[in-house]
């Protein structure tokens, strides 16, 4: 039996580094899961808003004769919609940052796996423990890849929602204009 105290310092240091990296992976995965859930909730809320505005748009379409006044009010509506665009930009930046972090996590996972393979020959008595660590960390890579694909799909949806929101702003302006022109309104 090999005495662990007689292991070369580089091997011991590599094991400690590996343990630190492995300990950080669940926290990173939890953060990614939380951010993805927040993004999903935001997307669901935006979809509900787009559906509601679609109903309003269909109700306003027969009133195209009042379009000229609506166009004058469009500037006010654009100012009201501006915070939505900055929110979407913030979400895109967060998703871009998350993509970078996921790539870094995947890179670290690859380095960790390479380090484990290199240590395997020199620390044969620890092989059982290394196999256990590999089994515990292998599903993380698949889970992170699936999450990265899901986030990329969400990012594409956000871009599509932004495009869909522009006609909604026009319809909202029309509704505002029409409301102001109704009898009994200033």
Secondary structure, DSSP 8 states (H G I E B T S, - for coil): ---GGGS-HHHHHHHHHHHHHHHHHHHHHHHHHHHHHHHHHHHHHHHHHHHHHHHHHHHHGGGGGGHHHHHHHHHHHHHHHHHHHHHHHHHHHHHHHHHHHHHHHHHHHHHHHHHHHHHHHHTGGGHHHHHHHHHHHHHHHHHHHHHHHHHHHHHHHHHHHHHHHHHHHHHHHHHHHHHHHSTT--
